[in-house]
Structures are given as structure tokens and as C-alpha cells.
Amino acid sequence: MSRNISRRELLAKSGQGALALAGGLSLEAILSGCAGPELQQRKQVAYPPLKGHKVQPPANGCLIGFGESKAPIEAFRKYKPLVGKDPYLFVLQSIMTTRQMVSESMEVPGVPVVQLGLLYPQCKDIISGKNDSYLKKFAQDSTEYGKQHGGFFMSPMWDLNQVSKVNWPWAGQPTEFKKSWRHIWQIFEDQGANEYATWVPEYLAAKGHPLHGYYPGDQYIDWIGLSIYNREKYGDQSLDDRIREPYNYFRSMYPDKPIMLEELGATNNYKQAIWLQDAYKTIKNLTGIKATICWNVVDYQERDDDTLNEQSFETLKEILKDPYWIMAK
């Protein structure tokens, strides 16, 4: 199957990538036009490289994505005219097969974040092997996808630590969750998919939802994901206030694991743009955060409209002009 050569491959073939690295700049910085003096001087968190062809944390800056619950590729295409460039990351949710992921991902330059919900199973069903046939096929297709496109993120069973008003059947069960995660990971391992699958658990970063007890083990985790929303009905709170505790916890407990804000959002109101502007300043200051996905969605379970309004898009367009934020083009 033919495809356009990637910018990374082009630089590698021409030798410019080696020259960039020799000069002290990351390849991600060169690819994204991030070679300005501000970025070179900024103190960054250095994470060890991941084995295989997984999604590597950028040496400098932060990967940028957008998330929706709609058809992902159709949604992905609309962001370039709204924010000026294609996002680096896009979200594929639960019931999409990897073959769909392959065919649709050919149309866009980004890297998928697969939120694999398996049609919302019980942990006991995963552990018992009830879903093994589906998972084995998914893993086999993932291997083929990886050979064609490279690394991608796998994020099964989001909001894993949610304990109050539990919306997901796997949430709030640390022992069962860890067994389920390891079971899925092992199937991918057996099919060779972990050469490319980059595993990121998504913790709900909210008061009352414990962070400890859910970690499956270093072998099974590549990045750490956090979900943070500012909902008007719960009272306004800055991202800085919300993220300090989970950020410090994971940087202290698992310093080798890069952090992704896998879900970031705010209620659609007149304060949304201001909140986002402040949030991205906070993210830039917390240089252990290497990826951020801003969600543009109505959350029916929370009964909250987190769609991005026109003012927010204009604000994001200005924010993302900063080369610190790594886009697809």
C-alpha cells in the first residue's frame, strides 16, 4: 500500500535529522519548527526512550491533539482551518476495529489514541478470556497497522479510578483492573503488537478518586494519562489547582513515565477561552507533560457541554502558534 513519505523519514533519509540531533535539537523540534532560542533554553524533563517503535515523548515541547466522540477522521480534518495546523494526535474510540483505524488513518497525518472500551465489558469477562477472540484479532491488526504507520497509543478502560458515580464497569476495582489490563497487554504481546502499541492508562484527576493502587506495573505502562475537566456546575477551578497533586504524584512515583493529558476540557461558557489560555500556560510550565488532547464534546453522562466555542478556537489558534506545541504539520 503506497503512502506519502513522512517528514521524519524524509529528514532521516537526507541526514538532516542526524545534523539536528548533533546540534542539540530534538528531531521533534526540527520537524515542528521548534528550533527557536526560547525552546532551546527551556529546561525539559528528559524521559528514557521507549523500546520498539512506540510513540516517543518529545525531548522538547508537547504533542497536541483534539478529541471527539464523532467519526474521528471527519472530525480531525476540521481542526486545521480552525487552529492553523493539523493536530498531532486524534482519538479513536471503543468499537472501531483496527482495520478501520488503518484505512482511516491513511487519510490524515496524525497519530491515533485508541480508547479501547470493548463495548464496556466487566473486568471478570476480560480476565476469564471471554473477549480473547476479539482482542487477538485487534492485536493482529494492530501489528499490521504498526508495520505501515508506526507507533500509536492504546488506552483501554478510561477513568479507571472513578469511585463515585461510577459510569464504567471496570472503574473503582483496582485489583480486577490491573488483572484485566495485564491480560489485554499479554494478548498484544503474544501477537507482536507491543512493538508499536504505546500503553497509557487514563486516571481521572478529580478530588475523591484515588491515584494509588491501580498501576499494573512498569512492564505494562509506557505513558501516564490524566483526565481533567473544568465543569461549571462543580465550580470553577484552574488547571493548576487541579493538576498539581496528580502531576507531583506521578512524577514522584513513576518518574520515567511521560504524562499525557488524555482528556482536557471545560464547560462551554463565556469563561471557557480564558480558562484554556491559563491551562496551556500551566501545561507549558509542567514540562513532564508531553502530550495534551483538548476535547470538543457534549458529555451526556455528566450533562455538561464541553464543546469549544468560537472564542475558544480563536484563543487556541493564537496559543498554538507557539512552537512549543507540536502539531502534525
NORWO-V84937 format. One record per backbone hydrogen bond with DSSP energy under -1.0 kcal/mol. NH is the residue of the N-H (numbers start at 0). CO is the residue of the C=O. If there is no record, write none. Layout:
<<NH/CO> <NH/CO>>
This chain:
<<9/5> <10/6> <11/7> <12/8> <13/9> <14/10> <16/10> <18/14> <19/15> <20/16> <21/17> <22/18> <23/20> <24/19> <29/25> <30/26> <31/27> <32/29> <33/28> <39/35> <40/36> <41/37> <52/194> <61/323> <62/289> <63/325> <64/291> <65/88> <66/293> <74/70> <75/71> <76/72> <78/75> <82/78> <83/79> <87/63> <88/63> <89/110> <91/112> <93/114> <95/92> <100/96> <101/97> <102/98> <103/99> <104/100> <106/103> <110/87> <112/89> <113/152> <114/91> <115/113> <119/116> <125/121> <126/122> <127/123> <128/125> <129/124> <131/128> <134/130> <135/131> <136/132> <137/133> <138/134> <139/135> <140/136> <141/137> <142/138> <143/139> <144/140> <145/141> <146/142> <147/143> <148/144> <149/145> <151/195> <152/111> <153/197> <154/113> <156/115> <159/201> <161/158> <170/167> <171/159> <176/172> <177/173> <178/174> <179/175> <180/176> <181/177> <182/178> <183/179> <184/180> <185/181> <186/182> <187/183> <188/184> <189/185> <190/186> <191/188> <192/187> <195/192> <196/192> <197/151> <199/153> <202/224> <204/226> <205/203> <208/205> <219/216> <220/217> <221/198> <222/198> <223/257> <224/200> <225/259> <226/202> <227/262> <229/264> <233/230> <234/231> <241/237> <242/238> <243/239> <246/242> <247/243> <248/244> <249/245> <250/246> <251/247> <252/248> <253/249> <256/253> <258/287> <259/223> <260/290> <261/259> <262/225> <263/292> <264/227> <266/229> <267/304> <268/266> <271/268> <274/270> <275/271> <276/272> <277/273> <278/274> <279/275> <280/276> <281/277> <282/278> <283/279> <284/280> <285/281> <286/284> <288/285> <289/258> <291/62> <292/260> <293/64> <294/263> <295/66> <298/303> <299/297> <303/298> <305/296> <312/308> <313/309> <314/310> <315/311> <316/312> <317/313> <318/314> <319/315> <320/317> <321/318> <324/321> <325/61> <327/85>>
